[in-house]
Structures are given as structure tokens and as C-alpha cells.
Amino acid sequence: MTERTKTAAFALAAAAMAVAASVVEPERYTPRMLSDQGEAFYPQFRDPQTAKTIEVVDYDESTATARPFKVEFQKGRWVIPTHNNYVVDASARLARTAAALVDLKKDAVVSDSVQDHAKYGVVDPMDSKVGGLTGRGKRIVLRDSHGELLADFILGKPVAGKPGQRYVRTPGQKRVYAVKTDADPSARFADWVNADLLRIASNTIRRVLIVSYSIDERMGRLANMEQVQLAQDGGKWTLVGAAKFSEGPVRAMASTLDGLRIIDVAAKPPALAQGLRGGQIELSLEAAMSLRQKGFFLSPQGRLLANEGEMIVETANGVAYTLRFGETTGKDDGRYLMVTASWDAARAAKYGDASGSGERIAKDLSARFADWYYVISGEDFKKLRLKRADLGAPAPAAPPPFMPPASGAGASVPPPPPARP
């Protein structure tokens, strides 16, 4: 046997022994790609209560834009910095999100190739260097009260055939894992705020007045007015001026009021908000521009008007809500909404409430409503602003003139003070 033949034989024998070893004792054979499989992504992140900030970035393929969203604990309350520090009760949702991400394990390595990132949906939505609109994941960042990083993930597509698992990558790393997690935090404002904006229980509604009109901005007058006046007593609805009507849309309206969901907010100028809290608007240029841009106007008589009409809702405790429907937002089929609230003792007495509790409720609501233009969905707007045709009822021969309820119920704003010389 020549030296070359001997060397080849030894090489083949060594290879055979290596294969045998890998079969007999597979634990000794650990490919580099699987070296971290089963480890925790962030071993120091063990307590979900330490998370005081969550940042979620989703990607909208239709507009090719990343949508950032952030919730943060500031000065003893949860706020949404991406929405003018709107205050929310987000502690429970954030705790659930953090708990779903705490001590997350690298269950199975599936790829070490950058070319596979789009396939698994783990392309960083914030990465502007990556071409293509598809394959981008949802990025979630958790921080503690000092701003220190607790966890940072890119959540990708669900793993086919394995419920409860999805592909995950950490930013800056090539490796993609299949991970068992039910975490899927939303980047939509509506999913983080309470649906009960008005705090109205539908069975407490006693009277609803819906006024549709158009505005003659030059004269400050209303035109093309139509009114729908409804009353509820003992769960039975009646429509003023009609013996018969369809109750289905009315009950849908009441249900919408009960759980009215806002999909966005916009902050009012501070001076305008302060004026609304005090019931006196000083119509500065900033306030006038802000109102007009959202579809609201002050008449020469000081009445606050809305380009899509208004509705007044009176409840059993004497609280009256005025909802004014403004301009569309131009995105997501949203519409601006202004809400004011007031309380009247005579109204409460008429409905049999002598507790006076409505006065405190109206003050609390007024303080909360004053700072914000709310945005509601177009679907909810249609359910709220009913017309007689929606109820299968003919228009009355001579509709009564629209008069604000007693004490204004937030339907009228006192005229601004005279301009100083």
C-alpha cells in the first residue's frame, strides 16, 4: 500500500468515526447555527412590572410608511406621547404585553440568512435601507423607568401549522427564530383607549335631539335644517311627530352612545381649551383657525356651530351632552367631534333624580372634554346623526325652530368679550 493510499484510508476511517460519533452521541455535535437555541433573548428581563414604556412600530404597505406608537408612564399616569400625551388607562394592557414578552426563549433557529428576512416577515419596519414594501414586521421596544432597554423584538409572520408560534428577530441580528408567544401589541390608538368616551348607559338616556343643518358662514345662520327628537321611557322609544317609526336605528344609536369609541384625538389650543372649561371663548386668531380647520364655527351671536350638525343627549341624572360633528379627517374615514356637558337641577328633577350626582359628573366630563377634538369613525357618525328618513318617518309640515335646552347644555357658548381698543 502506497503512502498516498494509506493517507486516503486513514481519512475515510476518520470521517466514518466522526459520523458514528454524531449518531451514537449526538449531544457532542452542536452546529454553530444552533448554539443559542433555547436561550432567553433578554435574560435580565424577568419582571413585566418594570416596563414603563412600550414603543410599537407597524408598517403600512399601502402607504409605504412606518407607523410609530408609544405609551409611557409619566408623573403617575399613562400617556400616549405620539398623541399629545393623551391620558389613558393603559396599565393592564401594557402589563399583558410585557408579560407576553418577558423571558422569551429562542425556541428554534430557522435561518441565518438576511435574504430570508422578508420571507419570514421580520424586516425592520424602521429600516429605510431595505428595498421592497413587503416582508416588514412589527417592532416592539420595552424600556424601564430610566429609559434603559428591557427588550427589543421584530415580530414576523405566524409559523405555518404551529398555532401560537411566530417568527422573531432582534434588530441588528441576522438570525431568525420560531418562538412561542401570543404577543401582538397594536400600534392603533383606538386599541389603547377606553371605548366608553361619554360614560352614558343607554338605559339612562331620556331625550335625544338631533339637528342636521348647513351653515351660511357669511351670515352666521343655519339652513336646510332637519330635526329628530326622540324620548325614552321605560325602555320604550317615541319619535316626536310620528306615530310609527323604525326602532332599529334608534337602538343602534343608543348602543353607539353607550360605547362610543374614539379612533384618534387632536389637541385644542390651550387658550381655547381654557375658555371652554370656563364657558367663555376668547376668539383669538389661533382659536378661530383651529375651530375652522376641524369644521366648527362661532356665529356673530357667539353660538358654536358644526358643519355636520349636532345632537343633544339628556340623561336621567340631569346631565346633557352636546355632540358637534365637524369635518372629516382625510384618513381612516374619521370625523372630528366636539363634546361638551352640563347639568341642570330642573332637568334632573324632571327625570326624577334628586341626588345632585349629575353636577359633579358634568364638571368632570367638561374638564376632560375641553382639551380635545375627538375623532370617531364614519360608521359611528352615521349611526348617531339620524334623519327622519333613516327611521321611515315623514318630515313634519313645519319643523319647530331649534332652541338650545335649558341652561344651554353646552349647546351655546357665550359671545366673546368685546375687543380691547
C-alpha positions as CSV (number, residue, x, y, z in Angstrom):
1,M,0.0,0.0,0.0
2,T,1.5,3.3,-1.0
3,E,1.7,6.3,1.4
4,R,-1.0,8.1,-0.6
5,T,-3.3,5.1,-0.4
6,K,-2.6,4.9,3.4
7,T,-3.4,8.6,3.9
8,A,-6.7,8.2,2.0
9,A,-7.7,5.2,4.0
10,F,-7.0,7.0,7.3
11,A,-9.0,10.0,6.1
12,L,-12.0,7.8,5.3
13,A,-11.8,6.0,8.6
14,A,-11.7,9.3,10.5
15,A,-14.7,10.5,8.6
16,A,-16.6,7.3,9.4
17,M,-15.7,7.6,13.1
18,A,-17.0,11.2,13.2
19,V,-20.3,10.2,11.6
20,A,-20.6,7.3,14.0
21,A,-19.8,9.6,17.0
22,S,-22.5,12.0,15.8
23,V,-25.0,9.2,15.7
24,V,-24.1,7.5,18.9
25,E,-23.5,10.7,20.9
26,P,-25.4,13.4,19.1
27,E,-25.1,15.9,22.0
28,R,-21.5,16.3,21.2
29,Y,-22.3,17.5,17.8
30,T,-23.8,21.1,18.1
31,P,-23.7,23.1,14.9
32,R,-22.7,26.8,15.3
33,M,-26.1,27.8,14.0
34,L,-27.9,26.1,16.9
35,S,-25.5,27.3,19.6
36,D,-28.0,29.7,21.2
37,Q,-31.2,27.7,20.6
38,G,-33.3,27.5,23.8
39,E,-31.7,30.6,25.5
40,A,-33.6,33.6,26.6
41,F,-33.5,36.7,24.4
42,Y,-33.1,39.1,27.3
43,P,-32.3,37.0,30.4
44,Q,-32.3,40.1,32.7
45,F,-35.9,41.0,31.8
46,R,-37.8,38.9,34.3
47,D,-40.4,41.2,35.8
48,P,-43.1,42.7,33.5
49,Q,-43.9,45.4,36.0
50,T,-40.5,47.1,35.3
51,A,-41.8,48.0,31.8
52,K,-42.8,51.7,31.9
53,T,-42.6,52.4,28.2
54,I,-43.7,50.5,25.2
55,E,-43.0,51.5,21.6
56,V,-44.7,49.8,18.8
57,V,-43.8,50.4,15.1
58,D,-46.0,48.8,12.5
59,Y,-45.7,49.2,8.7
60,D,-48.5,50.2,6.3
61,E,-47.7,48.6,3.0
62,S,-50.5,50.6,1.2
63,T,-48.7,53.9,2.0
64,A,-45.2,52.5,2.4
65,T,-44.8,54.3,5.8
66,A,-43.9,53.1,9.3
67,R,-46.5,53.9,12.0
68,P,-44.9,54.6,15.4
69,F,-46.9,54.4,18.6
70,K,-45.7,54.9,22.2
71,V,-47.3,54.6,25.6
72,E,-45.3,55.9,28.6
73,F,-45.7,56.2,32.4
74,Q,-45.2,59.9,33.2
75,K,-45.9,61.7,36.6
76,G,-48.0,58.9,37.9
77,R,-50.2,58.4,34.8
78,W,-50.0,56.6,31.5
79,V,-49.9,58.9,28.5
80,I,-49.5,58.5,24.7
81,P,-46.7,60.8,23.7
82,T,-47.4,60.2,20.0
83,H,-50.9,61.7,20.6
84,N,-50.1,64.9,22.5
85,N,-49.8,63.0,25.8
86,Y,-53.4,61.8,25.8
87,V,-54.1,60.2,29.2
88,V,-55.1,56.6,29.1
89,D,-55.6,53.7,31.5
90,A,-53.0,51.5,29.7
91,S,-51.5,49.7,32.7
92,A,-53.5,46.5,32.2
93,R,-52.8,46.3,28.5
94,L,-49.1,47.2,28.9
95,A,-48.8,44.6,31.7
96,R,-50.3,41.9,29.4
97,T,-47.9,42.9,26.6
98,A,-44.9,42.9,28.8
99,A,-45.9,39.5,30.3
100,A,-46.1,38.0,26.8
101,L,-42.6,39.2,26.0
102,V,-40.8,38.6,29.4
103,D,-38.3,35.8,29.4
104,L,-39.0,34.9,25.8
105,K,-37.0,32.0,24.5
106,K,-35.2,31.3,21.2
107,D,-37.2,28.1,20.7
108,A,-35.9,27.1,17.3
109,V,-33.4,28.6,14.8
110,V,-34.9,28.7,11.3
111,S,-32.4,30.9,9.3
112,D,-29.2,32.7,9.5
113,S,-29.6,34.5,6.1
114,V,-30.6,38.1,5.6
115,Q,-32.2,37.0,2.3
116,D,-34.9,35.1,4.4
117,H,-36.0,38.1,6.4
118,A,-38.7,39.2,4.0
119,K,-39.9,35.5,3.7
120,Y,-40.4,35.3,7.5
121,G,-41.8,38.9,7.8
122,V,-39.0,40.1,10.1
123,V,-37.6,43.1,8.1
124,D,-37.3,46.0,10.4
125,P,-40.1,48.5,9.7
126,M,-37.8,51.3,10.6
127,D,-35.0,50.3,8.2
128,S,-35.0,52.7,5.2
129,K,-32.1,50.9,3.6
130,V,-34.0,47.8,2.8
131,G,-35.8,47.9,-0.6
132,G,-39.3,46.5,-1.1
133,L,-42.6,47.1,0.7
134,T,-43.4,43.6,1.8
135,G,-42.0,41.4,4.5
136,R,-41.7,44.0,7.2
137,G,-42.6,43.0,10.7
138,K,-43.8,44.8,13.8
139,R,-41.1,46.2,16.1
140,I,-41.7,46.3,19.9
141,V,-39.4,48.0,22.3
142,L,-39.8,47.9,26.1
143,R,-37.9,50.3,28.5
144,D,-37.8,50.8,32.2
145,S,-38.5,53.9,34.2
146,H,-34.9,55.2,33.5
147,G,-35.2,54.6,29.8
148,E,-33.0,51.6,29.8
149,L,-33.7,48.9,27.2
150,L,-35.5,45.8,28.6
151,A,-36.4,44.1,25.3
152,D,-36.4,44.8,21.5
153,F,-38.0,42.5,19.1
154,I,-39.2,42.3,15.5
155,L,-42.3,40.1,15.3
156,G,-42.8,38.4,12.0
157,K,-45.3,36.1,10.4
158,P,-47.1,33.2,12.3
159,V,-45.4,29.9,11.9
160,A,-47.5,27.8,9.5
161,G,-49.0,24.7,11.1
162,K,-47.9,25.7,14.6
163,P,-50.5,27.8,16.4
164,G,-49.1,30.2,19.0
165,Q,-45.7,30.5,17.3
166,R,-44.3,33.2,15.1
167,Y,-41.0,34.2,13.6
168,V,-38.9,36.6,15.7
169,R,-35.7,38.5,15.1
170,T,-33.8,41.0,17.2
171,P,-32.8,44.2,15.4
172,G,-29.2,44.2,14.1
173,Q,-29.0,40.4,14.1
174,K,-29.4,38.1,11.0
175,R,-30.7,35.1,12.8
176,V,-34.5,34.3,12.7
177,Y,-36.2,32.1,15.3
178,A,-39.5,30.4,15.6
179,V,-40.8,31.5,19.0
180,K,-43.8,30.5,21.1
181,T,-45.6,33.8,22.0
182,D,-49.0,35.3,21.8
183,A,-47.7,38.9,21.9
184,D,-49.1,41.1,19.2
185,P,-49.4,44.7,20.6
186,S,-51.3,47.1,18.5
187,A,-50.0,50.4,17.0
188,R,-53.6,51.7,16.7
189,F,-54.6,54.5,19.1
190,A,-58.2,53.1,19.3
191,D,-57.0,49.8,20.7
192,W,-55.4,51.6,23.7
193,V,-58.2,53.9,24.8
194,N,-61.5,53.1,26.6
195,A,-64.5,52.8,24.3
196,D,-66.7,54.5,26.9
197,L,-65.9,58.1,25.9
198,L,-69.2,59.6,27.1
199,R,-69.9,57.3,30.1
200,I,-73.5,57.1,29.0
201,A,-75.5,54.0,29.8
202,S,-78.1,53.6,27.0
203,N,-80.9,52.8,29.5
204,T,-80.3,56.2,31.2
205,I,-81.0,58.2,28.1
206,R,-84.2,60.2,28.4
207,R,-84.2,62.6,25.4
208,V,-82.2,63.0,22.2
209,L,-82.4,65.9,19.8
210,I,-80.5,65.5,16.5
211,V,-80.2,68.7,14.4
212,S,-78.9,68.5,10.8
213,Y,-78.1,71.7,9.1
214,S,-75.8,73.6,6.7
215,I,-74.0,76.8,7.7
216,D,-74.2,80.2,6.0
217,E,-70.7,81.2,7.2
218,R,-71.0,84.8,6.0
219,M,-74.3,85.4,7.8
220,G,-73.7,83.0,10.7
221,R,-77.1,81.4,10.0
222,L,-78.3,77.9,9.7
223,A,-80.0,76.5,6.5
224,N,-81.6,73.2,5.4
225,M,-82.4,72.3,9.0
226,E,-83.9,69.0,10.0
227,Q,-84.7,67.8,13.5
228,V,-85.2,64.4,15.0
229,Q,-86.5,64.4,18.6
230,L,-86.6,61.1,20.5
231,A,-87.6,60.2,24.0
232,Q,-87.1,57.0,26.0
233,D,-89.3,56.0,29.0
234,G,-89.1,52.5,30.5
235,G,-87.1,51.2,27.5
236,K,-89.7,52.4,25.1
237,W,-88.7,54.9,22.4
238,T,-91.0,57.5,20.9
239,L,-90.4,59.9,18.0
240,V,-91.9,63.4,18.2
241,G,-94.3,64.0,15.3
242,A,-94.6,60.3,14.2
243,A,-96.9,57.6,15.4
244,K,-94.8,54.9,13.7
245,F,-91.1,54.6,13.0
246,S,-88.3,52.0,12.8
247,E,-86.8,51.5,16.2
248,G,-83.8,49.5,15.0
249,P,-81.7,52.6,14.0
250,V,-82.6,54.3,17.3
251,R,-81.4,51.3,19.4
252,A,-78.2,51.2,17.3
253,M,-77.7,54.9,18.0
254,A,-78.2,54.4,21.8
255,S,-75.8,51.5,21.8
256,T,-73.2,53.6,19.9
257,L,-73.6,56.4,22.5
258,D,-73.1,53.8,25.3
259,G,-69.8,52.5,23.9
260,L,-68.6,55.3,21.7
261,R,-65.0,54.6,20.5
262,I,-62.6,57.3,19.5
263,I,-60.0,56.4,16.9
264,D,-57.8,59.5,17.3
265,V,-57.5,62.8,19.1
266,A,-56.2,66.3,18.3
267,A,-55.3,68.8,21.0
268,K,-57.1,72.1,21.1
269,P,-55.1,75.3,21.5
270,P,-54.6,75.9,25.3
271,A,-56.5,79.2,25.3
272,L,-59.4,77.6,23.5
273,A,-59.5,74.7,26.0
274,Q,-59.3,77.0,28.9
275,G,-62.2,79.1,27.5
276,L,-64.4,76.0,27.1
277,R,-63.7,74.9,30.6
278,G,-64.9,78.3,31.8
279,G,-67.8,78.6,29.3
280,Q,-66.3,81.7,27.7
281,I,-64.3,81.6,24.5
282,E,-62.0,84.5,23.7
283,L,-61.8,84.1,20.0
284,S,-58.2,84.6,19.2
285,L,-56.8,84.0,15.7
286,E,-55.3,80.7,16.8
287,A,-58.7,79.5,18.2
288,A,-60.6,80.6,15.2
289,M,-58.2,78.8,12.8
290,S,-58.2,75.7,14.9
291,L,-62.0,75.6,15.0
292,R,-62.4,76.2,11.3
293,Q,-59.8,73.6,10.3
294,K,-61.8,71.0,12.2
295,G,-65.2,72.1,10.9
296,F,-66.5,74.3,13.7
297,F,-67.5,78.0,13.8
298,L,-68.6,80.7,16.1
299,S,-71.6,82.7,14.9
300,P,-71.7,86.5,15.4
301,Q,-74.1,85.8,18.3
302,G,-71.5,83.6,20.0
303,R,-73.1,80.2,19.1
304,L,-70.8,77.3,18.4
305,L,-71.8,75.6,15.2
306,A,-70.6,72.5,13.4
307,N,-70.6,71.9,9.7
308,E,-72.3,68.5,10.0
309,G,-74.8,69.4,12.7
310,E,-75.1,68.4,16.3
311,M,-77.0,66.2,18.8
312,I,-78.1,66.8,22.4
313,V,-78.4,63.8,24.7
314,E,-80.1,64.2,28.1
315,T,-79.7,61.5,30.7
316,A,-81.7,60.6,33.9
317,N,-79.3,62.4,36.3
318,G,-79.8,65.7,34.6
319,V,-76.6,65.7,32.5
320,A,-76.9,66.9,29.0
321,Y,-74.2,66.2,26.4
322,T,-73.8,68.2,23.2
323,L,-72.0,66.4,20.3
324,R,-71.0,68.6,17.4
325,F,-69.9,66.8,14.2
326,G,-67.2,68.6,12.3
327,E,-65.0,67.9,9.2
328,T,-63.6,64.6,8.0
329,T,-60.0,64.0,8.9
330,G,-59.0,62.8,5.5
331,K,-57.8,59.4,6.7
332,D,-59.3,56.2,8.1
333,D,-62.8,57.6,7.4
334,G,-62.6,59.6,10.6
335,R,-64.7,62.7,11.6
336,Y,-63.9,65.3,14.2
337,L,-66.2,65.5,17.2
338,M,-66.5,68.2,19.9
339,V,-68.3,67.3,23.1
340,T,-69.5,69.5,25.9
341,A,-71.5,68.6,29.0
342,S,-73.7,70.5,31.5
343,W,-76.0,69.8,34.4
344,D,-79.3,71.3,35.3
345,A,-81.2,70.8,38.5
346,A,-84.6,71.3,36.9
347,R,-83.8,68.8,34.2
348,A,-82.7,66.2,36.9
349,A,-85.9,66.8,38.8
350,K,-88.0,66.3,35.7
351,Y,-86.4,62.9,35.3
352,G,-86.8,62.0,38.9
353,D,-83.2,62.4,40.1
354,A,-82.8,64.4,43.3
355,S,-79.3,63.2,44.2
356,G,-77.4,66.0,42.5
357,S,-74.8,63.5,41.4
358,G,-75.0,64.7,37.8
359,E,-73.5,68.1,38.7
360,R,-70.2,66.5,39.7
361,I,-70.2,64.2,36.7
362,A,-70.8,67.1,34.3
363,K,-67.9,69.0,35.8
364,D,-65.6,66.1,35.5
365,L,-66.7,65.5,31.9
366,S,-66.4,69.1,30.9
367,A,-62.8,69.2,32.2
368,R,-61.9,66.1,30.2
369,F,-63.7,67.1,27.0
370,A,-62.3,70.7,26.9
371,D,-58.8,69.8,25.8
372,W,-59.6,67.6,22.8
373,Y,-61.1,67.3,19.4
374,Y,-62.1,63.6,19.2
375,V,-62.2,61.6,16.0
376,I,-64.9,59.0,15.6
377,S,-65.4,56.5,12.7
378,G,-67.6,57.4,9.8
379,E,-69.7,54.3,10.6
380,D,-70.4,55.6,14.1
381,F,-71.1,59.1,12.8
382,K,-73.9,57.6,10.5
383,K,-75.4,55.7,13.4
384,L,-75.5,58.8,15.6
385,R,-76.7,61.5,13.2
386,L,-80.0,60.0,12.3
387,K,-82.5,61.7,9.9
388,R,-86.2,61.0,9.8
389,A,-85.8,59.2,6.5
390,D,-83.5,56.7,8.4
391,L,-86.4,56.0,10.7
392,G,-89.0,55.6,7.9
393,A,-90.8,58.7,9.2
394,P,-92.0,61.6,7.1
395,A,-90.8,65.1,7.7
396,P,-93.1,67.3,9.7
397,A,-95.0,70.0,7.9
398,A,-93.4,72.8,9.9
399,P,-90.4,71.7,11.9
400,P,-90.1,73.7,15.2
401,P,-87.2,76.2,15.4
402,F,-84.1,74.8,17.1
403,M,-83.7,76.1,20.6
404,P,-80.9,75.0,23.0
405,P,-82.1,73.2,26.1
406,A,-82.4,74.9,29.4
407,S,-79.1,76.1,30.8
408,G,-77.5,75.7,27.4
409,A,-76.5,72.1,27.9
410,G,-73.3,73.1,26.3
411,A,-75.1,73.9,23.1
412,S,-74.4,77.6,23.3
413,V,-71.2,79.4,24.1
414,P,-71.4,82.9,25.5
415,P,-70.3,85.6,23.0
416,P,-66.6,86.6,23.2
417,P,-65.8,89.8,25.1
418,P,-65.5,93.0,23.1
419,A,-62.1,93.7,21.6
420,R,-59.9,95.9,23.6
421,P,-59.1,99.2,21.9
